Amino acid sequence: MKTVTVDVKHVTRVEGHGNISVSVKDGTITRLELQIVESPRFFEAFLRGRRWDEAPHIACRICGICSVGHTTAAVKAIEAATGIEVSEQTRMLRKLILNAEQLQSHVLHLYFLAVPDFLGVGSVILLASTHPQVVKRALRMKKLANDLCAVVGGRHIHPIAYHVGGFTHLAQAEELKGVKHRLEDARNDLRETVDLFATLEVPKFERPTEYVSLQTTGDGEYAFYDGALVSNLHPEPTPVHDYRTRVMESVVPHSTAKHVRSTHSPTYMVGALARFNNNHAQLHPEARKTAERLGLKPICRNPFHNNTAQLVECVHCTEHSIELIDALLSRGLREEAPARPDRFGTGAGAAEVPRGTLFHEYELDEKGTIVGANLIIPTGQNLANIEADMRAMLPDMLEAGWSREAITLRLEMLVRAYDPCIS
């Protein structure tokens, strides 16, 4: 099959609207595009003129799935711009709520968006009747993670208590104890999830890729909250405030979203697989056992294993959250008023959100008004790399005589493996 056209409008089981447009004539690829067709949302523009303390609560509305991540990157950027240093208790609570968001997003993607591909059904709705216990397990795990977000942040999404300088609502000890017991009970759900994914056949595909993520130094934690920027091609850490030296955006004609390159590669990947490849040694021991059980070893160059890496991170986030709650309870929770700024300037903040490294940068005038903002979102960083993967996959599928329908499904599966949040 040397001549084929693929025209997908829109890719299903992803957040937002994206098209796949491919044309091959006489074995030559004449067009290959992942088209983002949603209107630009201009968050950077309408943040200008707002007060410093409004930024996190505006920017977190970029995404209802990653609202904690956007809040985290925003408060870290504002704190960098104002010189605010937060307490160890605040840092621990932030890590806990960020773990919860990773868990709820990964469960949502794995069970509701990815698994139907492997089981040959169009959506999770069909699984609710054929595999009700599987769907109930997914809902149970997701509810637990959302409830943990509410305990720490004041509500399930768009955390109302998470502010620059600290929290305005303190999680109660009894609430944390209750969530801890549920996390311990969730270990069984995770084991059954691992058992399920161990039976699924992951498509075979590899391409040399640059993997970019945050990384903590020495024997530090698996990087979600802290860290400097690294990649497998350039492991020398770059401080977050210098992120623009390694992350370059450009406008492309076929997409309303920018593409991103690094100083080392025309495309790169962020997300769970990138974090695993760069930071696998810092995973919780139970998570490393899960990776071994699922055959995931660094450096893995198969983007379909981003699903596998997300499951490994689910185990890590569960175990790390139990440890964080134990540490918070043993220290004793103390009421702390959020710190206030005494100067204003420019600052950048980063966090690892479910889909990868997220950057926020704010410039504040002498009154604390935002006069400049720059946000670089993980899905935007992945778009060019998805196209590069498609371009590498397509010739083999054509050579093997795949039907147009089979090619279309595999390309959609690839997009879904990246877990894009297109809006």
C-alpha positions in Angstrom: 0.0 0.0 0.0 2.0 2.9 -1.3 -0.7 5.6 -1.6 -2.9 6.4 1.3 -4.7 9.3 2.9 -5.5 9.6 6.6 -7.9 12.4 7.7 -9.0 12.2 11.3 -11.3 14.9 12.7 -11.0 14.8 15.7 -8.8 12.3 17.5 -11.1 10.7 20.2 -10.3 10.0 23.8 -8.0 13.0 24.3 -8.7 16.3 25.9 -9.4 18.9 23.3 -9.6 18.9 19.5 -6.8 17.7 17.3 -6.7 16.3 13.7 -4.4 13.9 12.0 -3.7 14.7 8.4 -1.5 12.3 6.4 -1.0 12.0 2.6 1.3 9.4 1.0 1.7 9.2 -2.8 3.7 6.5 -4.4 5.4 5.7 -1.1 6.4 9.3 -0.5 5.0 11.2 2.5 3.7 14.5 1.1 1.9 15.7 4.2 2.0 14.6 7.9 0.5 16.9 10.4 -0.9 16.8 13.9 -3.2 19.8 13.6 -4.3 21.6 16.8 -7.5 23.4 15.7 -8.7 24.9 18.9 -8.6 28.7 19.2 -5.6 30.2 21.2 -6.7 31.1 24.7 -4.3 34.0 25.4 -3.7 33.3 29.1 -0.4 35.1 28.9 -2.1 38.2 27.5 -4.9 38.4 30.0 -2.6 37.8 33.0 -1.0 41.1 32.2 -2.4 43.9 34.4 -3.4 41.5 37.2 -2.0 41.4 40.7 0.7 39.0 41.7 -1.6 37.0 44.0 -4.2 36.5 41.2 -1.8 34.6 38.9 -2.1 31.1 40.4 -5.9 31.2 40.6 -6.2 32.5 37.0 -3.6 30.2 35.5 -4.9 27.1 37.2 -8.0 27.5 35.0 -5.9 26.6 32.0 -6.7 23.0 32.8 -9.2 21.2 35.1 -7.0 18.1 35.1 -3.7 19.8 35.8 -5.0 22.7 37.9 -2.7 21.7 40.8 0.3 21.7 38.5 -0.5 25.1 37.1 -1.0 26.5 40.6 2.3 25.0 41.6 4.3 26.4 38.7 2.6 29.8 39.1 3.2 30.1 42.9 6.8 29.0 42.4 7.3 31.6 39.7 5.8 34.4 41.8 7.8 33.3 44.9 11.0 33.4 42.7 10.0 36.9 41.6 9.4 38.1 45.1 12.0 36.3 47.2 9.4 34.4 49.3 10.7 31.2 50.9 8.0 28.8 52.2 8.2 26.5 55.2 9.0 22.8 55.1 5.4 22.0 56.0 4.2 24.0 53.0 6.6 22.2 50.7 5.5 18.8 52.0 1.8 19.6 51.5 2.5 20.9 48.0 4.3 17.6 47.1 1.4 15.7 48.6 -1.3 17.5 46.5 0.9 17.2 43.4 1.2 13.5 43.9 -2.6 13.3 44.1 -3.0 15.1 40.8 -0.5 12.8 39.1 -2.5 9.8 40.4 -5.9 11.0 39.4 -4.8 12.1 35.9 -2.8 8.9 35.2 -5.7 6.7 36.3 -8.1 8.7 34.1 -5.8 8.3 31.1 -4.9 4.6 31.6 -8.3 3.3 32.3 -10.6 5.6 30.4 -8.5 6.8 27.4 -5.8 4.1 26.7 -7.2 0.7 27.8 -10.1 0.7 25.3 -7.5 0.7 22.5 -5.9 -2.5 23.8 -9.2 -4.2 24.4 -10.6 -3.3 21.0 -13.5 -1.2 22.1 -14.4 2.4 21.3 -14.8 3.7 24.8 -14.9 2.8 28.5 -18.7 2.9 28.3 -18.7 -0.5 26.7 -16.3 -1.8 29.4 -18.8 -0.8 32.1 -21.1 -3.6 31.0 -18.5 -6.2 30.1 -15.9 -5.5 32.8 -17.8 -3.6 35.6 -15.2 -4.4 38.3 -12.4 -2.9 36.2 -14.4 0.4 35.7 -15.4 0.5 39.4 -11.7 0.0 40.4 -10.7 3.0 38.2 -13.4 5.2 39.6 -12.4 4.2 43.1 -8.8 5.1 42.5 -9.6 8.4 40.9 -12.0 9.4 43.6 -9.3 8.7 46.2 -6.9 11.0 44.4 -9.4 13.7 44.0 -10.4 13.5 47.7 -6.7 13.9 48.7 -6.6 17.1 46.5 -9.6 18.4 48.4 -8.2 17.6 51.8 -5.0 19.6 51.0 -6.2 22.3 48.6 -9.8 22.9 49.8 -11.6 21.4 46.8 -11.1 18.7 44.3 -9.9 20.9 41.4 -8.7 24.5 41.1 -7.4 24.4 44.7 -8.7 27.4 46.6 -6.4 27.2 49.6 -3.1 26.9 47.7 -1.5 30.4 47.6 1.7 32.2 47.1 3.7 31.8 50.4 1.6 28.9 51.8 -1.9 27.6 52.5 -4.9 29.5 53.8 -6.5 26.2 54.9 -4.7 23.6 56.9 -5.4 19.9 56.3 -6.7 18.3 59.5 -4.9 15.3 61.0 -7.9 13.1 61.0 -8.6 13.9 57.3 -5.0 12.9 56.5 -5.2 9.7 58.5 -8.4 8.7 56.7 -6.8 9.3 53.3 -3.7 7.4 54.3 -5.8 4.3 55.2 -7.5 4.6 51.8 -4.1 4.9 50.1 -2.9 1.8 51.8 -6.1 0.0 50.7 -5.5 1.2 47.2 -2.4 -0.9 47.0 -4.6 -3.9 46.1 -6.3 -1.9 43.3 -2.8 -0.9 42.0 -1.7 -4.6 42.0 -4.8 -5.6 40.0 -4.1 -2.7 37.6 -0.5 -3.9 37.1 -1.8 -7.4 36.5 -4.2 -6.0 33.8 -1.5 -4.0 32.1 0.9 -7.0 32.2 -1.5 -8.8 29.8 -1.7 -6.0 27.3 0.5 -6.1 24.2 2.3 -2.8 23.7 3.0 -1.9 20.1 6.6 -2.4 19.1 8.2 0.8 18.0 11.4 2.7 18.9 12.9 6.0 17.8 16.0 7.7 19.2 14.5 10.6 21.2 15.6 13.3 23.6 13.8 13.0 27.0 13.5 16.2 29.0 12.4 16.5 32.6 13.3 18.0 36.0 15.8 16.2 38.1 16.8 16.6 41.7 20.5 16.2 42.6 22.2 13.5 44.5 19.9 11.2 46.4 16.9 13.5 46.1 13.3 12.7 45.5 11.8 11.6 42.1 11.3 15.0 40.6 7.8 16.4 40.5 8.1 19.5 42.7 11.8 20.3 42.8 14.6 20.0 40.3 16.7 21.5 37.5 16.2 20.8 33.8 18.0 17.8 32.3 17.8 15.4 29.4 19.3 12.1 28.4 21.3 13.8 25.8 22.5 16.6 28.1 22.4 15.5 31.7 24.1 18.7 33.0 21.4 20.5 35.0 20.1 23.8 33.9 18.4 26.0 36.6 14.7 26.6 36.0 15.3 30.4 35.6 17.5 29.6 32.6 14.8 27.4 30.9 14.7 29.6 27.8 18.2 28.5 26.9 17.0 24.9 26.5 13.3 25.3 25.4 12.6 27.2 22.2 9.1 27.8 20.8 8.2 28.5 17.2 4.9 29.0 15.3 4.0 26.4 12.7 1.4 27.1 10.0 -0.8 24.0 10.5 -1.4 24.3 14.2 -2.7 27.0 16.6 -0.3 25.6 19.2 3.4 26.4 19.0 6.1 23.7 18.4 9.1 23.4 20.7 12.7 22.3 20.1 15.7 22.1 22.4 19.3 23.2 21.9 20.2 19.5 21.2 17.3 18.2 19.1 14.6 19.5 16.7 12.0 17.6 18.9 11.9 16.1 22.3 9.5 14.3 24.7 8.3 15.3 28.1 6.0 13.3 30.4 6.1 10.1 32.5 8.4 8.2 30.1 10.9 11.1 30.1 10.8 11.3 33.9 11.3 7.5 34.1 14.2 7.6 31.7 16.0 10.4 33.6 15.0 9.6 37.2 14.3 5.9 37.5 16.9 5.5 40.2 14.9 7.8 42.5 11.6 6.0 42.2 10.1 4.4 45.3 11.3 0.7 45.5 7.8 -0.6 45.0 7.6 1.5 41.8 10.9 0.1 40.6 9.5 -3.4 41.2 6.4 -2.5 39.1 8.6 -1.3 36.3 10.5 -4.6 36.4 7.3 -6.6 36.4 6.1 -4.7 33.3 9.4 -5.0 31.5 10.2 -1.2 31.6 13.9 -0.4 31.7 15.7 2.8 31.0 16.4 4.1 28.4 13.1 3.1 26.8 12.6 4.7 23.4 9.1 3.4 22.8 6.5 6.2 23.2 3.7 3.7 23.7 5.4 2.8 27.0 4.4 6.3 28.3 1.3 4.4 29.5 3.5 1.9 31.4 5.6 4.7 32.9 2.4 6.4 34.1 1.4 3.2 35.9 4.8 3.0 37.5 4.3 6.6 38.7 0.9 5.7 40.2 2.7 3.2 42.5 5.4 5.8 43.3 2.8 8.6 44.1 0.8 6.3 46.3 3.8 5.1 48.4 5.3 8.6 48.6 2.0 10.1 49.7 1.8 7.6 52.5 5.3 8.5 53.6 4.5 12.3 53.4 1.4 11.9 55.5 3.3 10.0 58.1 6.0 12.7 58.2 3.4 15.5 58.4 1.6 13.7 61.3 4.8 13.0 63.2 5.9 16.6 62.9 2.6 17.9 64.0 0.5 20.2 61.7 0.9 23.9 62.5 -1.2 26.9 61.4 1.0 29.1 59.2 0.0 32.4 57.6 1.2 32.6 54.0 4.3 34.7 53.6 4.0 38.1 51.9 6.4 39.7 49.4 8.6 42.7 50.2 10.0 43.1 46.7 9.0 42.4 43.1 10.9 41.3 40.1 10.9 38.5 37.5 10.8 34.8 38.3 10.3 31.5 36.7 8.8 28.3 38.2 8.5 24.8 37.0 6.7 21.6 38.0 6.3 18.1 36.6 2.6 17.7 35.8 1.1 14.5 34.5 2.0 15.3 30.9 5.5 16.7 31.5 7.5 19.7 32.5 5.4 22.9 32.9 7.0 26.4 32.9 5.5 29.6 34.2 7.4 32.9 34.2 6.1 36.3 35.5 7.5 39.8 35.3 6.2 42.1 38.1 6.4 45.9 38.3 7.2 47.8 41.4 3.6 47.6 42.6 3.4 43.8 42.1 1.3 44.1 38.8 2.1 41.4 36.2 3.5 43.2 33.1 4.8 40.0 31.3 4.0 36.3 31.4 5.3 33.3 29.6 3.8 29.8 29.9 5.1 26.7 28.2 2.8 23.7 28.5 3.9 20.0 28.3 1.5 19.0 25.4 2.9 21.9 23.3 6.4 20.5 23.9 5.4 17.1 22.7 3.6 18.0 19.5 6.6 18.1 17.2 7.9 14.8 18.7 4.5 13.1 18.0 4.8 14.1 14.4 8.4 12.8 14.3 7.2 9.5 15.7 4.5 9.3 13.1 6.9 10.0 10.3 9.2 7.2 11.6 6.3 4.7 12.0 4.6 5.2 8.7 7.1 3.7 6.3 7.1 0.3 8.1 3.3 0.2 8.2 3.1 1.0 4.4 5.8 -1.6 3.7 3.9 -4.3 5.6 0.7 -3.5 3.7 -1.4 -2.3 6.5 -4.9 -1.1 5.6 -5.8 2.6 5.9 -8.0 1.7 8.9 -5.2 -0.1 10.7 -2.8 2.8 10.0 -5.3 5.3 11.3 -5.9 3.4 14.5 -2.2 3.0 15.2 -1.6 6.8 14.6 -4.4 7.6 17.0 -3.0 5.2 19.6 0.3 7.0 19.4 -1.3 10.4 20.0 -3.3 8.9 22.9 -0.1 7.4 24.4 1.3 10.9 24.9 -1.9 11.7 26.9 -2.3 15.2 25.3 -4.2 18.0 26.9 -4.8 20.0 23.8 -6.9 22.9 25.2 
